[in-house]
Each structure stands twice: as C-alpha cells, then as structure tokens.
Amino acid sequence: EMSAAGSKFIDTEVENAINGVKQMKTLMDKTSKDHQAILHTLEETKRRKEEAVQLAREKEQQLAGKQEVCNETMLALWEECKPCLKHTCMRFYSRTCRSGSGLVGRQLEEFLNHSSPFSVWVNGERIDSLLERDERQERQFEDLEEHFGLLEDGIDSIFQDSTQVYRRMYPFFRMPFGGFREAFRPPVQHVRFPPRSERFSRELHPFFQHPHHGFHQLFQPLFEMTQRMLEEAQGGWEHSLGGFAPGRVLATGWVDERMVCREIRRNSAGCLRMRDECEKCREILSVDCGQTDPAQSQLREQLEDALRLAERFTRRYDDLLRAFQAEMLNTTSLLDQLNRQFGWVSRLANLTQGTDGFLQVTTVLSKAPNPEDPSAPPDTQVTVQLFDSEPLSLTVPGDISWEDPRFMEIVAEQALRHYKQ
C-alpha cells in the first residue's frame, strides 16, 4: 500500500517531467526555424560580399595593367618610401609586440623588394584583409553551426527517450498529454550542410542523460573563442577603413595591438597601413594619373566603391554571427535550466515498471527516541528503491504518522531528489 501511494506521487512527477521535455522540444523547434532565417540571411550577405570582393579584384587587375602610365613618377617615390615604411613598421612592432621582430624584419624586407608602388597606390592590402576576414568568418560559422547541430541532436535524443517513457506509462496517467505526440516530429533540416555524423548523437546521448551535466559545459569554450575572435575582428576595422596610425593603435588598447601584431607576423602587407607616417608614401597616394589616362581615375573610384561595399557586407556578416551566437547562448541557458529540472526522465526509457510502480518500500522502522527530548515522537526510517537506484534509507519526522498522506509524499520526494542528484 505504501509503495502504491509513493508510486502515485512519482507517476505525477514523471508526467510533469515529460511535459517539461515537451517544452524543451518546442523551444528547440522554434529555435531551429529562427535558425533557418539566420542561415538564409547569412547566405545572402555572403553572396553579396563575395560579388563585391570579386569586382574589386577585377578593378585592381585592370588598374595594374595601366600602372605604367605613372610608373616613372611612382618608382622614384617608392624608393624613398620603402626605407621609411620598414623603419616605421619595425619600430612599432618592436615596441608593441612580444617577439619575432627579426623574422618579421626579414619577411618585410623581402616583401618590399618584390612589391611595387602600385601596392600602396591602390590600397591593395584591403582586399587581402577582406579575404583573410572571410576565412575567419567561415571558421566561426562552421563552429557555431556544428555546435548548434549538437544541441539539436541532444534535444532530439532526450525527447525520443521521453516519448518511450510516455508511451509505456500512458495507461497509468490520469489524462493524456495535450499535443505531446504531435510535438514528436523530425527536426528542421539545415541549409548548406550535409546531415551531421551519427558520431555526435552517440557522444551526446550519455551526456544529456545526466541532469547534472549542463549545456554550458558543451558550449562555453566555443562562446569564449568566438567572442574573442569577433572582438579582435571588430577592432581591426578601425584601421583597415580609415588608415593606420601607430599612436592611435596604442591608445585603443590590447585588443587592437594583439590584432595588429598577429597581422604583421602573418602578412607583411599589414605594414602598408603605416604609409601615412611616411611623407614619400603619402606622395604616392596623391599621384594623379588621371591627367594622362582619365579611365584610370574611373577605375580607381570603382575599386574604392567595391571595397567599401565588400567591407560593409563583411561587417554585416559579423553582426549576424554575433546575433547567431547570442541566440544560441540564450537558448542554451534556458534549455540548461529545463534539462536540469526535467531531463532526468529520459533515463527511464530502458526501465521496466514493476507491478507496484516505480517506488518500492522495503522496510519501515521507528528510530530510537531522541535522548534530548524523550517525549517527542521518534522519527521513522524508511528504506526504498526508486527506479534502478540502490536502496535508500530516508528519514521522516516523527510527528507525521504512517497513515498521513504526507508521509509517502515526503518519502517519494526525498527519493526522487536523491535520484536526480
């Protein structure tokens, strides 16, 4: 009789937990639909960005074919620009960056010897920066997309197991779950990416079966990494769009300095951003070849327009990635709370309910009276087994008699709390 009363309480808790898992599934389905909208927007933004970059590269090549018009003037200025540019860049690097100045100096020397004043005149490193930025964005997107897939797979795994529990226990419930079976539908398919490997589901299945494991344990490293990369990229735009001044970089803080140091180590063309610090380099920028070839001025203007458009779409893509990341963080936080509260029910999928229910009472004993208060009714010790757990010894206050309906509620509640822990 006690087992039956305790199992009645447990059945209600299982029912509530299954409804909680339904909430998780509903939230994940809504998030998946929102995710589709973000993917389509990202795709469109990326397409327009790539078109603008391609146009810029075409205009750059066309300008390169016409550079001989002003070649003599610019070559003379270039020979005076190079030593100043190298000195300015290396002075900044040695003061700001931690190590590797010798290697950077040799790389820069080789780069300048194989470059032409045209690289300064058309501001060509902006295209290089856009291409590098595109690679970073693609890596960030793929990391976010993969982890979003892991989240979907984990929720689907919990939901499928809970569905099995529901189907097996349905005759014991007082009323059917409104819309529960309707919620069991295939997840929204992703755009662009092939179906995820089954490896993810196998890895996540045991992870999500234990409520004390939170979703943040899976996602936190990714969020820290992508946030750091996005912040660094955001700082980089200040220089790539408006010219580069070492003093201004130093004033903006560690994010900009780290970004610039890494860029110079990776690509000596980053030193071209310091051309404004050298008079002869500035004079190259001011050379007007349009007097002898008006078409060249038009090409240069078209190049600048294409670069500005590509940079605008690149910033837009960064904004979308941040929105995607923020949405994942918010959803993960809520799913984390729901999983801790209700995820335990998915562990029951492979259990068999006994004839007397999930809670079995084996012994009930009155404990010895309290020596400090002999007149107080002694507490009761109850040994139970819940689901597949080991036998638990629980204590009920002595002022609650065995016949009191609260007695088994207290026992069942304590047993369930131990089971969840």
C-alpha positions as CSV (number, residue, x, y, z in Angstrom):
1,E,0.0,0.0,0.0
2,M,2.9,2.4,0.8
3,S,4.6,1.5,-2.5
4,A,1.4,2.2,-4.4
5,A,1.0,5.6,-2.7
6,G,4.6,6.5,-3.3
7,S,4.4,5.4,-6.9
8,K,1.4,7.6,-7.5
9,F,3.4,10.6,-6.5
10,I,6.3,9.5,-8.7
11,D,4.0,9.0,-11.6
12,T,2.8,12.6,-11.3
13,E,6.4,13.8,-11.2
14,V,7.2,11.7,-14.3
15,E,4.2,13.1,-16.1
16,N,5.3,16.7,-15.2
17,A,8.9,15.9,-16.4
18,I,7.7,14.6,-19.7
19,N,5.7,17.7,-20.2
20,G,8.9,19.7,-19.4
21,V,10.8,17.7,-22.1
22,K,8.0,18.7,-24.5
23,Q,8.7,22.3,-23.6
24,M,12.4,21.7,-24.5
25,K,11.4,20.2,-27.8
26,T,9.0,23.0,-28.6
27,L,11.7,25.6,-27.8
28,M,14.2,23.7,-30.0
29,D,11.8,23.5,-32.9
30,K,11.2,27.3,-32.7
31,T,14.9,28.0,-32.5
32,S,15.5,25.8,-35.5
33,K,13.0,27.8,-37.5
34,D,14.6,31.0,-36.4
35,H,18.0,29.5,-37.3
36,Q,16.8,28.8,-40.8
37,A,16.1,32.6,-41.2
38,I,19.6,33.4,-39.9
39,L,21.2,31.0,-42.4
40,H,19.3,32.4,-45.3
41,T,20.4,36.0,-44.3
42,L,24.0,34.9,-43.8
43,E,23.9,33.2,-47.3
44,E,22.6,36.3,-49.0
45,T,25.1,38.6,-47.1
46,K,28.0,36.3,-48.0
47,R,26.9,36.2,-51.7
48,R,26.8,40.0,-52.0
49,K,30.1,40.3,-50.1
50,E,31.8,37.8,-52.5
51,E,30.4,39.7,-55.5
52,A,31.8,43.0,-54.2
53,V,35.3,41.4,-53.5
54,Q,35.3,39.8,-56.9
55,L,34.5,43.2,-58.5
56,A,37.3,44.9,-56.5
57,R,39.8,42.3,-57.7
58,E,38.8,42.8,-61.3
59,K,39.2,46.6,-60.9
60,E,42.6,46.0,-59.2
61,Q,43.8,43.9,-62.1
62,Q,42.6,46.4,-64.6
63,L,44.5,49.2,-62.7
64,A,47.6,47.0,-62.6
65,G,47.6,46.8,-66.3
66,K,47.5,50.6,-66.6
67,Q,50.1,51.4,-63.9
68,E,52.9,52.1,-66.4
69,V,51.2,55.5,-67.1
70,C,52.6,56.9,-63.9
71,N,55.3,54.3,-63.4
72,E,58.3,56.6,-63.5
73,T,57.0,59.1,-61.0
74,M,55.8,56.5,-58.6
75,L,59.0,54.4,-58.8
76,A,61.1,57.3,-57.7
77,L,58.8,58.0,-54.7
78,W,58.7,54.2,-53.9
79,E,62.5,54.0,-53.5
80,E,62.3,56.7,-50.8
81,C,59.1,55.3,-49.3
82,K,60.4,51.8,-48.7
83,P,63.1,52.5,-46.0
84,C,60.8,54.8,-44.1
85,L,58.0,52.3,-44.2
86,K,60.2,49.5,-43.0
87,H,61.7,51.6,-40.2
88,T,58.2,52.8,-39.0
89,C,56.7,49.3,-39.1
90,M,59.6,47.6,-37.3
91,R,59.8,50.4,-34.6
92,F,56.1,49.9,-33.9
93,Y,56.4,46.1,-33.9
94,S,59.5,46.0,-31.6
95,R,57.8,48.4,-29.1
96,T,54.3,46.8,-29.2
97,C,54.7,43.1,-29.9
98,R,56.3,40.5,-27.7
99,S,58.7,38.6,-30.0
100,G,59.8,37.7,-33.5
101,S,60.9,41.1,-34.7
102,G,64.0,39.6,-36.5
103,L,61.9,37.2,-38.5
104,V,59.3,39.9,-39.3
105,G,62.0,42.3,-40.4
106,R,63.4,39.8,-42.9
107,Q,59.9,39.0,-44.2
108,L,59.1,42.7,-44.6
109,E,62.4,43.3,-46.4
110,E,61.6,40.6,-48.9
111,F,58.0,41.8,-49.3
112,L,59.1,45.4,-50.1
113,N,61.7,44.3,-52.5
114,H,59.2,42.3,-54.5
115,S,56.4,44.9,-54.3
116,S,55.7,48.0,-56.4
117,P,54.4,51.4,-55.6
118,F,51.2,50.2,-57.1
119,S,50.5,48.2,-53.9
120,V,50.5,51.5,-52.0
121,W,48.6,53.5,-54.6
122,V,45.6,51.2,-54.9
123,N,45.5,50.3,-51.2
124,G,45.7,46.6,-52.2
125,E,46.0,45.2,-48.7
126,R,42.4,45.9,-48.1
127,I,41.5,43.1,-50.4
128,D,43.9,40.8,-48.6
129,S,42.3,41.7,-45.3
130,L,38.9,41.0,-46.7
131,L,39.9,37.6,-47.9
132,E,41.6,36.8,-44.5
133,R,38.5,38.1,-42.7
134,D,36.3,35.8,-44.9
135,E,38.3,32.8,-43.8
136,R,38.0,33.6,-40.2
137,Q,34.2,34.2,-40.5
138,E,33.8,30.9,-42.3
139,R,35.6,29.0,-39.5
140,Q,33.5,30.8,-36.9
141,F,30.3,30.0,-38.7
142,E,31.2,26.3,-39.1
143,D,32.0,26.1,-35.4
144,L,28.7,27.7,-34.4
145,E,26.8,25.5,-36.9
146,E,28.4,22.3,-35.7
147,H,27.6,23.1,-32.1
148,F,24.0,24.1,-33.0
149,G,23.7,20.7,-34.6
150,L,25.0,19.0,-31.4
151,L,22.3,20.9,-29.4
152,E,19.6,19.8,-31.8
153,D,20.8,16.2,-31.6
154,G,20.9,16.3,-27.8
155,I,17.4,17.6,-27.5
156,D,16.1,15.1,-30.0
157,S,17.7,12.3,-28.0
158,I,16.1,13.4,-24.8
159,F,12.8,13.8,-26.5
160,Q,12.8,10.4,-28.1
161,D,13.6,8.7,-24.8
162,S,10.9,10.6,-23.0
163,T,8.5,9.6,-25.7
164,Q,9.2,6.0,-25.0
165,V,8.5,6.6,-21.3
166,Y,5.3,8.3,-22.2
167,R,4.1,5.5,-24.4
168,R,4.8,2.9,-21.8
169,M,3.2,4.8,-18.9
170,Y,0.2,6.2,-20.8
171,P,-2.3,3.8,-19.2
172,F,-1.2,4.9,-15.8
173,F,-1.7,8.7,-16.4
174,R,-4.9,10.3,-15.3
175,M,-5.3,12.2,-18.6
176,P,-3.5,12.3,-22.0
177,F,-0.8,14.9,-22.7
178,G,-2.3,17.5,-25.0
179,G,-0.3,17.7,-28.2
180,F,2.6,15.6,-26.8
181,R,2.6,13.1,-29.7
182,E,2.1,15.9,-32.2
183,A,5.3,17.5,-30.9
184,F,7.3,14.4,-31.9
185,R,8.3,15.3,-35.5
186,P,11.5,15.4,-37.4
187,P,13.8,18.3,-36.7
188,V,14.1,21.2,-39.2
189,Q,16.8,20.4,-41.8
190,H,19.7,22.7,-42.2
191,V,20.7,24.7,-45.2
192,R,24.1,24.2,-46.9
193,F,25.4,21.5,-44.7
194,P,25.1,17.7,-45.2
195,P,23.5,15.6,-42.4
196,R,25.6,15.5,-39.3
197,S,27.6,12.4,-38.4
198,E,26.0,9.9,-36.1
199,R,29.1,10.2,-34.0
200,F,27.6,13.4,-32.4
201,S,24.5,11.6,-31.3
202,R,26.5,8.7,-29.8
203,E,28.7,11.2,-27.9
204,L,25.9,13.3,-26.6
205,H,23.5,10.6,-25.7
206,P,25.1,9.7,-22.3
207,F,26.0,13.4,-21.8
208,F,22.3,14.6,-21.9
209,Q,21.1,11.6,-19.8
210,H,22.5,13.0,-16.7
211,P,20.8,16.2,-15.5
212,H,23.8,17.5,-13.5
213,H,25.5,17.9,-16.9
214,G,24.6,21.4,-18.2
215,F,24.6,22.5,-21.8
216,H,27.1,25.2,-20.9
217,Q,29.8,22.6,-20.3
218,L,29.5,21.8,-24.0
219,F,29.2,25.4,-25.3
220,Q,31.2,27.7,-23.1
221,P,34.6,27.2,-24.8
222,L,33.0,27.9,-28.2
223,F,31.4,31.1,-26.9
224,E,34.6,32.3,-25.4
225,M,36.6,31.6,-28.5
226,T,34.1,33.2,-31.0
227,Q,33.5,36.2,-28.8
228,R,37.3,36.8,-28.6
229,M,37.7,36.4,-32.4
230,L,34.8,38.8,-33.1
231,E,36.1,41.4,-30.8
232,E,39.5,41.3,-32.4
233,A,38.0,41.5,-35.9
234,Q,35.8,44.4,-34.8
235,G,38.9,46.3,-33.6
236,G,40.6,45.6,-37.0
237,W,38.1,47.6,-38.9
238,E,39.2,50.8,-37.2
239,H,42.5,50.6,-39.1
240,S,41.6,48.9,-42.4
241,L,39.0,51.5,-43.2
242,G,40.4,54.8,-42.0
243,G,44.2,54.4,-42.4
244,F,46.6,53.3,-39.8
245,A,48.5,55.3,-37.2
246,P,50.6,53.6,-34.6
247,G,49.8,56.1,-31.9
248,R,46.1,55.6,-32.4
249,V,46.5,51.8,-32.1
250,L,48.4,52.1,-28.9
251,A,45.7,54.3,-27.5
252,T,42.9,51.9,-28.3
253,G,44.1,49.0,-26.0
254,W,45.3,45.4,-26.0
255,V,42.7,44.0,-28.5
256,D,44.0,46.3,-31.3
257,E,47.6,45.7,-30.5
258,R,47.3,42.0,-30.5
259,M,45.4,42.1,-33.7
260,V,48.0,44.2,-35.5
261,C,50.9,42.2,-34.2
262,R,49.3,39.0,-35.4
263,E,48.5,40.5,-38.8
264,I,52.0,41.8,-39.3
265,R,53.5,38.4,-38.4
266,R,51.1,36.7,-40.8
267,N,51.3,39.1,-43.7
268,S,53.9,41.8,-44.2
269,A,51.4,43.8,-46.2
270,G,50.0,44.9,-42.9
271,C,52.9,47.3,-42.7
272,L,51.5,49.2,-45.7
273,R,48.8,50.5,-43.3
274,M,51.6,52.7,-41.9
275,R,52.1,54.6,-45.2
276,D,50.6,57.7,-43.7
277,E,53.6,58.0,-41.4
278,C,56.0,58.5,-44.3
279,E,55.9,61.6,-46.5
280,K,57.1,59.9,-49.7
281,C,54.5,57.1,-49.3
282,R,51.8,59.8,-48.9
283,E,53.0,61.4,-52.1
284,I,52.5,58.1,-53.9
285,L,48.8,58.2,-52.8
286,S,48.4,61.7,-54.1
287,V,49.8,61.0,-57.6
288,D,47.1,61.8,-60.1
289,C,47.3,59.5,-63.2
290,G,44.0,60.7,-64.5
291,Q,45.6,63.7,-66.3
292,T,47.2,61.3,-68.8
293,D,44.6,58.5,-68.6
294,P,41.1,59.5,-67.3
295,A,40.0,55.9,-67.4
296,Q,42.5,55.1,-64.7
297,S,40.8,57.6,-62.3
298,Q,37.5,56.0,-63.0
299,L,38.8,52.5,-62.3
300,R,40.3,53.6,-59.1
301,E,37.0,55.1,-58.0
302,Q,35.2,51.9,-58.9
303,L,37.7,49.9,-56.9
304,E,37.1,52.1,-53.9
305,D,33.3,51.7,-54.2
306,A,33.6,47.9,-54.5
307,L,35.9,47.8,-51.4
308,R,33.6,49.9,-49.3
309,L,30.6,47.7,-50.3
310,A,32.6,44.5,-49.5
311,E,33.6,45.9,-46.1
312,R,30.1,46.9,-45.4
313,F,28.8,43.4,-46.1
314,T,31.7,41.9,-44.1
315,R,30.7,44.0,-41.1
316,R,27.1,42.9,-41.6
317,Y,28.2,39.3,-41.6
318,D,30.0,39.8,-38.3
319,D,26.8,41.4,-36.8
320,L,24.8,38.3,-37.9
321,L,27.4,35.9,-36.5
322,R,27.1,37.8,-33.1
323,A,23.3,37.6,-33.3
324,F,23.6,33.9,-34.0
325,Q,25.9,33.4,-31.1
326,A,23.7,35.5,-28.7
327,E,20.6,33.5,-29.8
328,M,22.4,30.2,-29.1
329,L,23.6,31.4,-25.7
330,N,20.1,32.5,-24.7
331,T,18.5,29.3,-25.9
332,T,21.3,27.2,-24.3
333,S,20.7,28.9,-20.9
334,L,17.0,28.2,-21.0
335,L,17.5,24.6,-22.2
336,D,20.1,24.1,-19.5
337,Q,17.6,25.1,-16.8
338,L,14.9,22.8,-18.3
339,N,17.3,19.9,-18.7
340,R,18.3,20.2,-15.0
341,Q,14.7,20.2,-14.0
342,F,13.2,17.6,-16.4
343,G,16.0,15.8,-18.3
344,W,16.2,13.0,-15.7
345,V,13.0,11.4,-17.1
346,S,14.8,10.4,-20.3
347,R,16.9,7.9,-18.2
348,L,13.7,5.9,-17.7
349,A,13.4,4.8,-21.3
350,N,15.0,1.5,-20.7
351,L,13.5,0.7,-17.3
352,T,10.6,-1.6,-16.7
353,Q,7.9,-0.5,-14.3
354,G,7.0,-3.1,-11.6
355,T,3.5,-4.2,-10.7
356,D,3.5,-1.8,-7.8
357,G,5.1,1.1,-9.6
358,F,8.5,2.7,-9.7
359,L,8.9,3.2,-6.0
360,Q,9.3,0.1,-3.8
361,V,9.2,0.3,0.0
362,T,11.2,-2.5,1.7
363,T,11.3,-1.6,5.4
364,V,9.7,0.9,7.8
365,L,11.2,1.3,11.2
366,S,10.8,3.6,14.1
367,K,14.1,5.1,15.2
368,A,15.2,5.3,18.8
369,P,13.7,8.2,20.8
370,N,15.7,11.4,20.9
371,P,17.6,11.5,24.3
372,E,17.4,15.3,24.4
373,D,13.6,15.2,24.1
374,P,12.2,11.7,25.1
375,S,8.6,12.9,24.9
376,A,8.9,13.7,21.2
377,P,7.6,11.0,18.8
378,P,10.6,9.2,17.3
379,D,11.5,9.7,13.6
380,T,10.7,7.0,11.1
381,Q,13.3,5.4,8.9
382,V,12.1,4.1,5.5
383,T,14.2,2.1,3.1
384,V,13.0,2.4,-0.6
385,Q,14.2,1.6,-4.1
386,L,13.3,4.1,-6.8
387,F,13.7,3.1,-10.5
388,D,17.1,1.5,-10.9
389,S,18.8,3.1,-7.9
390,E,20.4,1.3,-5.0
391,P,18.2,1.1,-1.8
392,L,17.9,4.4,0.0
393,S,17.4,4.9,3.7
394,L,15.3,8.0,4.3
395,T,14.0,9.7,7.5
396,V,10.5,11.1,8.1
397,P,9.8,13.4,11.1
398,G,8.1,11.6,13.9
399,D,5.2,14.0,14.1
400,I,4.0,12.6,10.7
401,S,2.3,9.3,11.2
402,W,2.4,6.4,8.7
403,E,-1.3,6.9,7.9
404,D,-0.8,10.5,7.0
405,P,-0.9,11.0,3.2
406,R,2.0,13.4,3.5
407,F,4.2,10.5,4.8
408,M,4.7,8.9,1.4
409,E,4.9,12.2,-0.3
410,I,7.8,13.1,1.8
411,V,9.4,9.7,1.2
412,A,8.9,9.9,-2.6
413,E,10.0,13.5,-2.8
414,Q,13.3,12.7,-0.9
415,A,13.9,9.5,-3.0
416,L,13.4,11.5,-6.3
417,R,15.7,14.2,-5.1
418,H,18.4,11.7,-4.4
419,Y,17.8,10.0,-7.7
420,K,18.2,13.3,-9.6
421,Q,21.4,14.1,-7.8
